[in-house]
Amino acid sequence: MTPYAVAPLASLPTASLRCLFFASSLRLPHLRSPRSHSNRTPTPSFSTAPRRCPPSAASAVDSPAPFPSNQASRFQQWDSMTAKFAGASNVPFLLIQLPQILLNSRNLVAGNKAALFALPWLGMLTGLLGNLTLLSYFAKKKETEAIVVQTLGVVSIYVVIAQLATAGAVPLPHFTALSAVVASGLVLNFMNYFNWIGEGVWLLWEDFITITGLSVLPQVMWSTFVPFVPNSILPGTISCIMAVAAVIMARTGKLSEKGVKFIRSVSGWTATLLFMWMPIAQMWTSYLNPDNIKGLSAFTLLLGMIGNGLMVPRALFIRDLMWFTGASWASFLHGWGNLAWMYCFNSISREFFLAATLGLFIWIGFSSTLCTL
């Protein structure tokens, strides 16, 4: 896997203030002002309409006639419930890589380094960079629960990659550079969350993750299929040049306002696409080396499915398309899809797979009820 303050108005409750504030914002994460509390991804949304507000907030602005208090109460209950679900995802995400880390440790101690090659380090890299990018997005939004989730994702995947490096599955120069990026990213996001760094430094970091994401994504997608395609760095090089040019043009005022907004939203979608590629890389590796599939931990995949599934209701409730896309894709394909793959290769029992399948579809059915609110 993985890893989302308004001036006081005495006449409105906190939930109403929050919705009024978001209703005045565009549906791009970098333009939303941060809120004091509440989740995983930058956002074009389901529609061009702003975030929904409880009837009490709408009535305070548009009409003097009060709405029934039970409608506002129902909204606040769903708001609180979905936020708790997103917060509860911290538990499986805290444990998500633990089974895989323990399995890797046993294989390393036993000298079975070949088993660690069942994990594609490029796929793990996409997940880590996705977590790091989304951590920056949620740190800017002050989404505390999502920040914890993404931080856990960064740290846990980094530990797995460190184990792969120990087994020789990750080139040392790549691991060294990745370590520097992870350390810098965690420090900068922590400082930004507490407003300890200037806007200029943060903009530089945002430009860096935009360029990095746009460079890494096509390169990883290409490299996944080596040796069936030529081993080349051309895709990443071309993408990097284009990304640098786009960022420079945005910063120097060479682009229109819409163009600048698009560039600022690219990193979020890039992070989502990095996450979406992670299970594809894993499935492809398992297809090429089915004998190594026992090196995968079914419990890690199950925890990932549960953690991402718990965030789906919140993403639906606040109409965050990017968060919903990332969470639902990770739950279905990376979690359930890889479990189905392991079941096909007789690596897990039928009971385990059927129980996971039933639980997932029941939960998705419950989450979909939020669309009727």
C-alpha positions as CSV (number, residue, x, y, z in Angstrom):
1,M,0.0,0.0,0.0
2,T,-0.4,2.6,1.5
3,P,-1.0,5.8,3.3
4,Y,-5.8,13.5,4.0
5,A,-9.4,27.8,10.6
6,V,-11.7,29.8,9.8
7,A,-12.5,33.1,11.5
8,P,-15.2,32.5,14.1
9,L,-18.8,33.3,13.3
10,A,-21.0,33.2,16.4
11,S,-24.1,32.5,14.5
12,L,-23.0,29.2,12.9
13,P,-21.9,25.9,14.3
14,T,-18.5,24.4,13.5
15,A,-19.7,22.0,10.8
16,S,-21.6,24.9,9.1
17,L,-18.5,27.1,9.2
18,R,-16.5,24.4,7.6
19,C,-18.9,23.9,4.7
20,L,-19.3,27.6,4.1
21,F,-15.6,27.9,3.9
22,F,-15.3,25.1,1.4
23,A,-18.3,26.3,-0.6
24,S,-16.3,29.4,-1.5
25,S,-13.3,27.5,-2.7
26,L,-12.5,25.9,-6.0
27,R,-12.3,22.2,-6.2
28,L,-8.5,22.1,-6.5
29,P,-6.6,21.1,-3.4
30,H,-3.9,23.8,-3.6
31,L,-6.6,26.5,-3.6
32,R,-8.6,25.1,-0.7
33,S,-7.7,26.9,2.5
34,P,-6.8,24.4,5.2
35,R,-9.3,23.3,7.8
36,S,-8.6,22.7,11.4
37,H,-9.5,19.0,11.6
38,S,-10.8,16.3,9.7
39,N,-8.3,13.0,4.0
40,R,-5.5,10.7,0.7
41,T,-5.4,12.9,-2.6
42,P,-5.4,16.1,-4.7
43,T,-8.7,16.6,-6.3
44,P,-10.8,17.3,-9.3
45,S,-14.1,16.3,-7.7
46,F,-17.2,14.3,-8.8
47,S,-18.8,17.4,-10.1
48,T,-18.1,21.1,-10.4
49,A,-20.3,21.8,-7.4
50,P,-18.6,22.7,-4.2
51,R,-18.5,20.5,-1.2
52,R,-22.0,19.8,0.2
53,C,-23.1,21.8,3.2
54,P,-25.7,21.0,5.9
55,P,-29.0,22.7,5.5
56,S,-28.3,25.0,8.5
57,A,-25.2,26.5,6.7
58,A,-27.1,27.0,3.5
59,S,-30.0,28.6,5.2
60,A,-27.8,31.0,7.1
61,V,-26.6,32.5,3.8
62,D,-29.4,32.0,1.3
63,S,-32.6,32.2,3.3
64,P,-33.8,33.5,6.6
65,A,-36.2,30.5,6.9
66,P,-34.6,27.8,9.1
67,F,-34.4,24.2,7.9
68,P,-35.4,21.3,10.2
69,S,-32.7,20.7,12.7
70,N,-32.8,17.0,12.2
71,Q,-31.4,17.5,8.6
72,A,-28.4,19.4,9.9
73,S,-28.0,16.8,12.7
74,R,-28.0,13.9,10.2
75,F,-25.3,15.7,8.1
76,Q,-23.1,16.2,11.2
77,Q,-23.6,12.6,12.2
78,W,-22.4,11.3,8.8
79,D,-19.6,13.9,8.9
80,S,-18.4,12.6,12.2
81,M,-18.9,8.9,11.3
82,T,-16.9,9.1,8.1
83,A,-14.1,11.1,9.8
84,K,-13.9,8.3,12.4
85,F,-13.7,5.7,9.7
86,A,-10.8,7.5,8.1
87,G,-9.2,7.8,11.5
88,A,-9.7,4.1,12.1
89,S,-7.8,3.3,8.9
90,N,-4.7,4.2,10.9
91,V,-4.9,0.8,12.6
92,P,-4.5,-1.4,9.6
93,F,-2.1,1.0,8.0
94,L,0.0,0.9,11.1
95,L,0.2,-2.8,10.8
96,I,0.0,-3.1,7.0
97,Q,3.7,-3.8,6.2
98,L,4.4,-5.6,9.5
99,P,3.6,-9.1,8.2
100,Q,5.7,-8.5,5.1
101,I,8.5,-7.0,7.1
102,L,8.5,-10.1,9.4
103,L,8.4,-12.5,6.5
104,N,11.3,-10.6,4.8
105,S,13.2,-10.8,8.0
106,R,12.8,-14.5,8.3
107,N,13.9,-15.0,4.7
108,L,16.9,-12.8,5.2
109,V,17.9,-14.7,8.4
110,A,17.5,-18.0,6.6
111,G,19.6,-16.8,3.7
112,N,16.7,-17.1,1.3
113,K,17.2,-13.7,-0.4
114,A,15.6,-14.9,-3.6
115,A,12.2,-14.8,-1.9
116,L,12.5,-11.1,-1.5
117,F,12.6,-10.7,-5.3
118,A,8.9,-11.6,-5.4
119,L,8.4,-7.9,-4.4
120,P,9.1,-5.6,-7.3
121,W,11.1,-2.7,-5.9
122,L,9.9,-0.4,-8.6
123,G,6.3,-1.1,-7.6
124,M,7.2,-0.4,-4.0
125,L,8.9,2.8,-5.1
126,T,5.7,4.0,-6.8
127,G,3.8,3.4,-3.6
128,L,6.3,5.3,-1.5
129,L,6.4,8.3,-3.8
130,G,2.6,8.3,-3.9
131,N,2.4,8.3,-0.2
132,L,5.0,11.1,0.0
133,T,3.2,13.2,-2.5
134,L,-0.2,12.7,-0.8
135,L,1.4,13.5,2.5
136,S,2.3,16.9,1.1
137,Y,-1.2,17.4,-0.2
138,F,-2.8,16.6,3.2
139,A,-0.2,18.5,5.2
140,K,-1.3,21.6,3.3
141,K,-5.0,20.8,3.9
142,K,-4.3,20.1,7.6
143,E,-6.1,16.7,7.3
144,T,-4.7,15.1,10.5
145,E,-6.0,11.6,10.0
146,A,-4.8,11.4,6.4
147,I,-1.4,12.8,7.4
148,V,-0.9,10.0,9.9
149,V,-2.0,7.4,7.3
150,Q,0.4,8.7,4.6
151,T,3.3,9.1,7.1
152,L,2.8,5.4,8.1
153,G,2.8,4.5,4.5
154,V,6.0,6.3,3.7
155,V,7.9,4.8,6.7
156,S,6.6,1.2,6.4
157,I,7.3,1.0,2.6
158,Y,10.7,2.5,3.2
159,V,11.5,-0.3,5.7
160,V,10.5,-2.9,3.1
161,I,12.6,-1.2,0.4
162,A,15.6,-1.2,2.9
163,Q,15.1,-5.0,3.3
164,L,15.1,-5.4,-0.5
165,A,18.3,-3.3,-0.7
166,T,19.9,-5.6,1.9
167,A,19.0,-8.6,-0.3
168,G,20.5,-6.9,-3.3
169,A,17.2,-6.3,-5.1
170,V,17.6,-2.5,-5.1
171,P,20.7,-0.9,-6.5
172,L,22.6,1.0,-3.8
173,P,22.8,4.4,-5.5
174,H,19.0,4.3,-6.0
175,F,18.4,3.4,-2.4
176,T,20.8,6.2,-1.2
177,A,19.0,8.8,-3.3
178,L,15.6,7.6,-2.2
179,S,16.7,7.7,1.5
180,A,17.6,11.4,1.1
181,V,14.3,12.2,-0.6
182,V,12.3,10.4,2.1
183,A,14.1,12.1,5.0
184,S,13.7,15.6,3.4
185,G,10.1,15.0,2.6
186,L,9.1,14.0,6.1
187,V,10.9,16.9,7.7
188,L,9.5,19.5,5.3
189,N,5.9,18.2,5.6
190,F,6.2,18.2,9.4
191,M,7.4,21.8,9.4
192,N,4.7,22.9,7.0
193,Y,2.0,21.3,9.1
194,F,3.0,23.5,12.0
195,N,3.7,26.5,9.8
196,W,7.4,26.6,10.5
197,I,8.6,27.1,7.0
198,G,8.1,29.9,4.5
199,E,5.8,29.8,1.5
200,G,8.8,30.0,-0.9
201,V,10.4,26.9,0.5
202,W,7.2,25.0,0.3
203,L,6.6,26.0,-3.3
204,L,10.1,24.7,-4.1
205,W,9.2,21.3,-2.5
206,E,5.9,21.2,-4.4
207,D,7.7,21.9,-7.7
208,F,10.2,19.1,-6.8
209,I,7.5,16.5,-6.1
210,T,5.7,17.5,-9.3
211,I,8.8,17.1,-11.4
212,T,9.8,13.8,-9.6
213,G,6.4,12.3,-10.0
214,L,6.0,13.1,-13.7
215,S,9.5,11.8,-14.3
216,V,9.3,8.6,-12.3
217,L,5.8,7.4,-13.3
218,P,6.5,6.8,-17.1
219,Q,9.9,5.4,-16.3
220,V,8.6,2.9,-13.8
221,M,5.8,2.0,-16.2
222,W,8.3,1.3,-18.9
223,S,10.8,-0.5,-16.7
224,T,8.2,-2.9,-15.4
225,F,8.1,-4.7,-18.7
226,V,11.8,-5.0,-19.2
227,P,13.1,-7.3,-20.8
228,F,10.1,-7.4,-23.1
229,V,10.9,-3.8,-24.0
230,P,14.3,-2.3,-24.4
231,N,16.0,-1.2,-21.2
232,S,16.0,2.6,-21.6
233,I,15.8,5.8,-19.5
234,L,14.3,7.7,-22.4
235,P,10.7,7.8,-21.1
236,G,11.8,9.3,-17.8
237,T,14.2,11.7,-19.4
238,I,11.6,13.1,-21.8
239,S,9.0,13.4,-19.0
240,C,11.5,15.2,-16.8
241,I,12.3,17.8,-19.4
242,M,8.6,18.4,-20.1
243,A,7.9,18.7,-16.4
244,V,10.7,21.1,-15.7
245,A,9.6,23.3,-18.6
246,A,6.0,23.3,-17.4
247,V,7.0,24.2,-13.9
248,I,9.3,27.1,-15.0
249,M,6.6,28.4,-17.3
250,A,4.0,28.3,-14.5
251,R,6.4,30.1,-12.1
252,T,7.4,32.8,-14.6
253,G,3.8,33.7,-15.6
254,K,4.1,32.2,-19.1
255,L,0.9,30.1,-18.6
256,S,-2.7,31.2,-18.3
257,E,-4.4,31.0,-14.9
258,K,-6.0,27.7,-15.9
259,G,-2.7,26.4,-17.0
260,V,-1.1,27.3,-13.6
261,K,-4.0,25.6,-11.8
262,F,-3.5,22.5,-13.9
263,I,0.2,22.3,-13.1
264,R,-0.5,22.6,-9.4
265,S,-3.0,19.8,-9.5
266,V,-0.8,17.4,-11.5
267,S,1.2,16.1,-8.5
268,G,-2.0,14.8,-6.9
269,W,-3.1,12.9,-9.9
270,T,0.5,11.7,-10.4
271,A,0.5,10.3,-6.9
272,T,-2.8,8.5,-7.6
273,L,-1.4,7.0,-10.8
274,L,1.7,5.9,-8.9
275,F,-0.5,4.1,-6.5
276,M,-2.6,2.6,-9.3
277,W,0.5,1.2,-11.0
278,M,1.8,-0.5,-7.8
279,P,-0.6,-3.5,-7.9
280,I,-0.1,-3.8,-11.7
281,A,3.7,-4.1,-11.2
282,Q,3.1,-6.7,-8.4
283,M,0.7,-8.8,-10.5
284,W,3.1,-8.7,-13.5
285,T,6.0,-9.8,-11.3
286,S,3.9,-12.7,-9.9
287,Y,2.9,-13.7,-13.4
288,L,6.5,-13.8,-14.5
289,N,7.7,-15.6,-11.4
290,P,4.8,-17.6,-9.9
291,D,7.2,-19.7,-7.8
292,N,8.1,-16.6,-5.8
293,I,4.5,-15.7,-5.0
294,K,4.9,-17.3,-1.5
295,G,7.2,-14.5,-0.7
296,L,4.1,-12.2,-0.6
297,S,2.2,-11.8,2.7
298,A,-1.6,-12.3,2.3
299,F,-2.1,-10.4,5.6
300,T,-0.3,-7.3,4.3
301,L,-2.6,-7.3,1.2
302,L,-5.7,-7.8,3.5
303,L,-4.7,-5.0,5.8
304,G,-4.2,-2.7,2.7
305,M,-7.6,-3.7,1.5
306,I,-9.2,-2.9,4.8
307,G,-7.3,0.4,5.4
308,N,-8.2,1.8,2.0
309,G,-11.7,0.5,2.2
310,L,-12.2,2.5,5.5
311,M,-11.3,5.7,3.7
312,V,-13.9,5.2,0.8
313,P,-16.9,6.5,2.8
314,R,-15.1,9.8,3.7
315,A,-14.0,10.3,0.1
316,L,-17.5,9.8,-1.1
317,F,-19.0,12.0,1.6
318,I,-16.8,15.0,0.8
319,R,-17.0,14.3,-2.9
320,D,-13.2,14.0,-3.3
321,L,-12.7,12.3,-6.7
322,M,-9.0,11.8,-6.4
323,W,-9.1,10.4,-2.9
324,F,-12.0,8.1,-3.9
325,T,-10.1,6.9,-7.0
326,G,-6.9,6.1,-5.1
327,A,-8.7,4.4,-2.1
328,S,-11.1,2.3,-4.1
329,W,-8.4,1.2,-6.7
330,A,-6.0,0.2,-3.9
331,S,-8.8,-1.6,-2.0
332,F,-10.0,-3.5,-5.1
333,L,-6.9,-4.1,-7.2
334,H,-4.0,-3.9,-4.9
335,G,-5.8,-5.7,-2.0
336,W,-8.5,-7.9,-3.3
337,G,-6.9,-8.3,-6.8
338,N,-3.6,-9.6,-5.5
339,L,-5.4,-11.9,-3.0
340,A,-7.4,-13.3,-6.0
341,W,-4.0,-13.8,-7.8
342,M,-2.6,-15.7,-4.8
343,Y,-5.8,-17.8,-4.6
344,C,-5.4,-18.8,-8.2
345,F,-1.9,-20.0,-7.5
346,N,-3.1,-21.9,-4.3
347,S,-1.1,-19.6,-2.0
348,I,-4.2,-18.9,0.3
349,S,-7.2,-21.0,1.2
350,R,-10.6,-20.7,-0.3
351,E,-12.1,-19.7,3.0
352,F,-9.7,-16.8,3.4
353,F,-10.3,-15.5,0.0
354,L,-14.1,-15.8,0.2
355,A,-14.2,-14.1,3.6
356,A,-12.2,-11.2,2.2
357,T,-14.4,-10.9,-0.8
358,L,-17.6,-11.0,1.1
359,G,-16.4,-8.4,3.6
360,L,-15.2,-6.0,0.9
361,F,-18.4,-6.0,-1.1
362,I,-20.6,-5.6,2.0
363,W,-18.5,-2.6,3.0
364,I,-18.6,-1.0,-0.5
365,G,-22.4,-1.5,-0.4
366,F,-22.6,0.4,2.9
367,S,-20.3,3.2,1.6
368,S,-22.4,3.7,-1.5
369,T,-25.3,4.7,0.7
370,L,-23.5,8.0,1.3
371,C,-24.2,8.9,-2.4
372,T,-27.9,9.3,-1.5
373,L,-27.3,11.8,1.2
